[in-house]
Amino acid sequence: MLFRFAFASRSPCKHASNLARVAAETLPVFRFQGEVREIQSTADEEACSSILHGALLQGAVVGLDTEWPPVTCSRQLRPRPTLIQLCVGVDPVSGAPPAVLLYRVPPAAASVNHNNKNTAADVQEEAPLPWTSCYPLLSAVLAAPGVPKATQGASYECKALAQHLHIHAQGVICLQCLDAAVRMGEWMPGRLEAKMSSSLACLVERYLAQKLVKSPARLSQWDSWPLSAEQVEYAATDAFASYCVYREMEKAGHVNQLQLWVSAAAERLQQFNSCSFAELRSIEGIGKGTADAIIQHRPYADLADARLKLLQWIEVKATQENSLARLKSGSHNIRKATTSPGECSC
């Protein structure tokens, strides 16, 4: 099914400093501009192959988001995602408008139903889905570290994809984390108390000078197909918003900040002779992909929570090495002071 929305140029972006002088009520409503394609089969994906191949070849940023059925009980675990949204931007060659691909997540191959209670046991008993054969292009885009995937709340998105769908996404960039870095002014451990609570609506207001309206479709049944027109517009708008916010941050040079910080972290870690891949990967909150990205100076990594934990770990590591150096120096001085001129201190 193909949906088309009017494509119009966005209003010029105002910087965060200017937004403080603009009342939220007067901001224009952020709307999706482009086309939406719903994908439920391999044949549907093949029909959109040119869009995804372009993203893979160019390494262009894509907006990423997921949807899931509403949680009805406070003790219920968040359900598995039933929809994956990818927003691919304007094609620089053809000038084609942005396109959002809505991937329907098929039911688990061996899902267990315990009276409709989504428990931890249910999650563990879900069999891996054949994503490589079902949606090969989606799998390739999500696994490509050179294709940055921008999303708000990257930590949860990656965890949900890995835990429920066995998809290990690479190159995911957390807009919330990047925004916090911008507002902190610098990537320094002493500023870790800065809050990173910006919702996607706040980011749209801050960087696009527009208002993102959350419709009732947010809490609708995302596992029911076909999707309604309201659901399609809501899902497409969220992925498009992540894409647009990232592009504005990129224009302002904020993405370069992230790349410079990753390189600086790698250089800092190389100063520790005892630092190893195994030691870095053992840090709580830092996965193998992030550790490899930092040590190998790759520009993109999921640094949502890992950034803060890594900075804290670097400080602890530096303190330990400085303390050890002082102890060695102090021990050497004591030996020199207690040794007579004619005696050997060894």
C-alpha positions as CSV (number, residue, x, y, z in Angstrom):
1,M,0.0,0.0,0.0
2,L,1.4,3.4,-1.0
3,F,0.6,6.7,0.8
4,R,1.6,10.0,-0.5
5,F,1.8,13.3,1.4
6,A,2.4,16.7,0.1
7,F,6.1,17.5,0.0
8,A,7.0,21.1,0.8
9,S,10.1,22.8,2.0
10,R,10.4,23.2,5.8
11,S,10.6,26.5,7.5
12,P,14.2,27.6,8.1
13,C,15.6,26.1,11.3
14,K,16.1,28.4,14.2
15,H,18.8,27.6,16.7
16,A,17.9,26.6,20.3
17,S,18.9,30.1,21.5
18,N,16.2,31.6,19.4
19,L,13.5,29.1,20.5
20,A,13.5,30.6,24.0
21,R,11.8,33.7,22.6
22,V,9.2,31.8,20.7
23,A,6.0,30.6,22.5
24,A,5.3,26.9,21.9
25,E,1.7,27.7,21.0
26,T,2.8,29.8,18.0
27,L,5.1,27.2,16.5
28,P,3.9,25.5,13.3
29,V,2.9,21.8,13.6
30,F,5.6,19.4,12.4
31,R,4.2,17.2,9.6
32,F,5.6,14.4,7.5
33,Q,6.5,15.3,4.0
34,G,7.1,12.5,1.6
35,E,5.7,9.0,0.8
36,V,5.1,6.0,3.0
37,R,5.3,2.4,1.9
38,E,4.1,-0.5,4.0
39,I,6.2,-3.7,3.8
40,Q,4.8,-7.0,4.8
41,S,6.7,-9.4,2.6
42,T,10.0,-9.9,0.7
43,A,8.2,-8.9,-2.5
44,D,7.2,-5.6,-0.9
45,E,10.8,-4.9,0.2
46,E,12.1,-5.7,-3.3
47,A,9.7,-3.0,-4.7
48,C,11.5,-0.5,-2.5
49,S,15.0,-1.9,-3.1
50,S,16.2,1.2,-4.9
51,I,15.5,3.3,-1.8
52,L,17.4,1.1,0.5
53,H,20.3,0.4,-1.9
54,G,20.8,4.2,-2.1
55,A,21.1,4.4,1.7
56,L,23.6,1.6,1.8
57,L,25.7,2.9,-1.0
58,Q,25.8,6.5,0.1
59,G,26.0,5.8,3.8
60,A,23.3,8.4,4.3
61,V,21.6,8.8,7.6
62,V,18.2,7.2,8.1
63,G,15.6,7.8,10.8
64,L,14.8,4.8,13.0
65,D,11.8,4.1,15.2
66,T,9.7,1.2,16.4
67,E,6.1,0.8,17.7
68,W,4.6,-1.9,19.9
69,P,1.1,-2.7,21.4
70,P,0.2,-0.6,24.4
71,V,1.1,-1.9,27.9
72,T,-2.1,-2.5,29.9
73,C,-0.5,-3.5,33.2
74,S,2.2,-1.9,35.3
75,R,3.8,-5.2,35.9
76,Q,3.7,-6.2,32.3
77,L,7.0,-6.1,30.3
78,R,7.0,-3.9,27.3
79,P,5.8,-6.0,24.4
80,R,7.9,-6.9,21.4
81,P,8.0,-4.4,18.6
82,T,5.5,-5.0,15.9
83,L,6.5,-2.2,13.5
84,I,9.9,-0.9,12.4
85,Q,10.1,2.4,10.7
86,L,13.0,3.6,8.5
87,C,13.0,7.1,7.1
88,V,15.3,7.6,4.1
89,G,16.0,11.2,3.2
90,V,15.9,13.2,0.0
91,D,17.8,11.5,-2.9
92,P,20.6,14.0,-4.0
93,V,20.6,12.6,-7.5
94,S,16.9,12.2,-8.4
95,G,15.6,14.8,-5.9
96,A,13.0,12.3,-4.7
97,P,11.2,13.3,-1.5
98,P,11.9,11.4,1.8
99,A,10.4,8.0,2.1
100,V,9.4,6.1,5.2
101,L,9.2,2.3,5.1
102,L,6.9,0.7,7.6
103,Y,8.0,-2.9,8.2
104,R,5.5,-5.2,9.7
105,V,7.2,-7.5,12.2
106,P,5.7,-11.0,11.7
107,P,4.7,-13.1,14.7
108,A,7.5,-15.0,16.4
109,A,8.1,-18.5,14.9
110,A,7.4,-20.2,18.3
111,S,5.8,-17.6,20.5
112,V,4.3,-18.9,23.8
113,N,1.1,-17.4,25.1
114,H,0.6,-17.6,28.9
115,N,-2.9,-16.2,29.2
116,N,-1.8,-13.1,27.2
117,K,0.7,-12.2,29.9
118,N,3.9,-11.0,28.4
119,T,6.3,-12.4,31.0
120,A,10.1,-12.8,30.9
121,A,9.5,-16.5,30.2
122,D,7.6,-15.6,27.1
123,V,10.4,-13.4,25.8
124,Q,13.0,-16.1,26.4
125,E,10.9,-18.7,24.6
126,E,10.4,-16.7,21.4
127,A,12.4,-18.4,18.6
128,P,14.7,-16.3,16.5
129,L,13.0,-14.8,13.4
130,P,14.4,-15.5,10.0
131,W,15.1,-11.8,9.3
132,T,17.9,-12.4,6.8
133,S,15.5,-14.3,4.5
134,C,12.4,-12.3,5.3
135,Y,13.7,-8.7,5.0
136,P,17.3,-9.0,3.8
137,L,17.7,-5.3,2.9
138,L,16.3,-4.2,6.3
139,S,18.8,-6.5,8.0
140,A,21.7,-5.1,5.9
141,V,20.8,-1.5,6.7
142,L,20.4,-2.2,10.5
143,A,23.7,-4.1,10.6
144,A,25.7,-1.6,8.6
145,P,27.9,0.5,10.9
146,G,28.6,2.9,8.1
147,V,24.9,3.8,7.8
148,P,24.0,6.0,10.8
149,K,20.6,5.3,12.3
150,A,19.3,8.3,14.2
151,T,16.7,7.7,16.9
152,Q,15.5,9.2,20.2
153,G,16.3,6.7,23.0
154,A,18.7,4.6,21.1
155,S,19.5,2.5,24.2
156,Y,16.0,1.1,24.4
157,E,15.6,0.7,20.6
158,C,18.8,-1.4,20.3
159,K,17.9,-3.5,23.4
160,A,14.4,-4.2,22.1
161,L,15.6,-5.2,18.7
162,A,18.2,-7.5,20.1
163,Q,16.2,-9.0,22.9
164,H,12.9,-9.6,21.1
165,L,13.8,-9.8,17.4
166,H,17.5,-10.9,17.6
167,I,18.5,-7.9,15.5
168,H,21.9,-6.4,16.5
169,A,21.8,-2.9,15.1
170,Q,25.1,-1.1,14.4
171,G,25.8,2.6,13.9
172,V,22.8,3.8,16.0
173,I,23.1,7.4,17.2
174,C,21.1,8.6,20.2
175,L,19.7,12.1,19.5
176,Q,19.0,12.5,23.2
177,C,22.6,11.9,24.0
178,L,23.9,14.1,21.3
179,D,21.6,16.9,22.4
180,A,22.8,16.5,26.0
181,A,26.4,16.9,24.8
182,V,25.5,20.1,23.0
183,R,23.7,21.6,26.0
184,M,26.6,20.6,28.4
185,G,29.0,22.5,26.2
186,E,31.7,19.9,26.4
187,W,32.1,16.1,26.9
188,M,33.6,16.3,30.3
189,P,33.1,13.9,33.2
190,G,32.6,16.8,35.6
191,R,29.4,17.7,33.8
192,L,27.7,14.3,34.0
193,E,24.9,15.7,36.1
194,A,23.4,17.3,33.1
195,K,20.0,15.7,32.4
196,M,19.3,13.8,29.2
197,S,15.5,13.8,29.4
198,S,14.7,15.5,26.0
199,S,11.8,13.8,24.3
200,L,11.5,13.7,20.5
201,A,8.9,16.5,20.8
202,C,11.4,18.7,22.7
203,L,14.1,18.0,20.1
204,V,11.8,18.9,17.3
205,E,10.9,22.2,19.1
206,R,14.6,22.9,19.9
207,Y,16.2,22.2,16.5
208,L,13.3,22.5,14.0
209,A,11.3,25.3,15.6
210,Q,8.2,23.2,15.1
211,K,5.7,21.4,17.3
212,L,5.4,17.6,17.3
213,V,1.9,16.7,18.2
214,K,1.4,13.2,19.7
215,S,-1.9,11.8,18.4
216,P,-4.1,9.1,20.1
217,A,-2.6,6.6,17.6
218,R,0.4,6.4,19.9
219,L,-1.5,4.0,22.1
220,S,-3.3,2.1,19.4
221,Q,-3.1,-1.6,18.5
222,W,0.1,-1.7,16.4
223,D,-0.1,-5.4,15.9
224,S,-3.4,-5.1,14.0
225,W,-3.1,-4.9,10.2
226,P,-3.9,-3.1,8.0
227,L,-2.8,0.1,9.8
228,S,-5.2,3.0,9.8
229,A,-4.4,6.3,8.1
230,E,-3.8,7.8,11.5
231,Q,-1.4,5.1,12.5
232,V,0.5,5.4,9.2
233,E,0.9,9.2,9.6
234,Y,2.0,8.9,13.2
235,A,4.6,6.2,12.5
236,A,6.0,8.0,9.5
237,T,6.1,11.4,11.4
238,D,8.2,10.0,14.2
239,A,10.8,8.4,12.0
240,F,10.9,11.5,9.8
241,A,11.3,13.7,12.9
242,S,14.4,11.8,14.0
243,Y,15.8,12.1,10.5
244,C,15.2,15.9,10.4
245,V,16.6,16.6,13.8
246,Y,19.8,14.7,13.0
247,R,20.2,16.6,9.8
248,E,19.9,19.9,11.6
249,M,22.3,18.8,14.3
250,E,24.7,17.7,11.5
251,K,24.4,21.1,9.8
252,A,25.2,22.8,13.1
253,G,28.4,20.7,13.6
254,H,27.1,18.8,16.6
255,V,27.6,15.4,14.9
256,N,31.3,16.3,14.5
257,Q,31.4,16.8,18.2
258,L,30.4,13.2,18.7
259,Q,33.0,12.0,16.2
260,L,35.7,14.0,17.9
261,W,34.7,12.7,21.3
262,V,34.9,9.1,20.1
263,S,38.4,9.7,18.8
264,A,39.4,11.5,22.0
265,A,38.1,8.6,24.1
266,A,40.0,6.2,21.9
267,E,43.3,8.1,22.3
268,R,42.7,8.5,26.1
269,L,42.2,4.7,26.4
270,Q,45.3,4.0,24.5
271,Q,47.3,5.7,27.2
272,F,46.4,2.9,29.6
273,N,48.8,0.0,28.9
274,S,46.6,-2.4,30.8
275,C,43.5,-1.6,28.8
276,S,42.3,-4.4,26.7
277,F,39.3,-5.2,24.5
278,A,38.0,-7.7,27.1
279,E,38.3,-5.2,29.9
280,L,36.5,-2.4,28.0
281,R,33.7,-4.8,27.0
282,S,33.3,-5.9,30.6
283,I,32.1,-2.4,31.6
284,E,28.4,-2.4,32.4
285,G,26.4,-0.7,29.7
286,I,29.0,-0.9,27.0
287,G,28.5,-3.5,24.4
288,K,31.0,-5.2,22.1
289,G,30.0,-3.0,19.1
290,T,30.5,0.2,21.1
291,A,33.8,-1.0,22.5
292,D,35.1,-1.8,19.0
293,A,33.9,1.5,17.6
294,I,35.7,3.5,20.3
295,I,38.9,1.6,20.1
296,Q,39.0,1.4,16.3
297,H,38.0,5.1,16.0
298,R,34.8,4.4,14.1
299,P,32.8,7.5,13.9
300,Y,29.4,6.1,14.9
301,A,28.4,4.1,17.9
302,D,25.4,3.7,20.3
303,L,26.6,6.0,23.1
304,A,23.3,6.6,24.8
305,D,24.2,5.2,28.2
306,A,27.7,3.9,27.3
307,R,29.1,7.4,27.0
308,L,28.5,8.3,30.6
309,K,29.7,4.9,31.9
310,L,32.8,5.1,29.8
311,L,33.7,8.6,31.0
312,Q,33.3,7.5,34.6
313,W,35.4,4.4,33.9
314,I,38.2,6.5,32.3
315,E,38.3,8.7,35.4
316,V,38.5,5.7,37.7
317,K,41.2,4.2,35.5
318,A,43.2,7.4,35.5
319,T,42.8,7.8,39.3
320,Q,44.0,4.3,39.9
321,E,47.1,4.7,37.6
322,N,47.9,8.1,39.2
323,S,47.6,6.6,42.7
324,L,49.8,3.7,41.7
325,A,52.4,6.1,40.3
326,R,52.4,8.1,43.5
327,L,52.8,5.0,45.6
328,K,55.7,3.9,43.5
329,S,57.3,7.3,43.7
330,G,56.7,7.6,47.4
331,S,58.2,4.1,48.1
332,H,61.2,5.1,46.1
333,N,61.6,8.3,48.0
334,I,61.3,6.5,51.4
335,R,64.0,4.1,50.3
336,K,66.3,6.9,49.3
337,A,65.7,8.7,52.6
338,T,66.4,5.6,54.8
339,T,69.5,4.5,52.9
340,S,72.9,5.6,54.1
341,P,75.4,7.0,51.5
342,G,77.4,3.8,51.6
343,E,74.5,1.4,51.3
344,C,72.8,0.1,48.3
345,S,69.1,0.7,48.1
346,C,68.3,-2.3,45.8
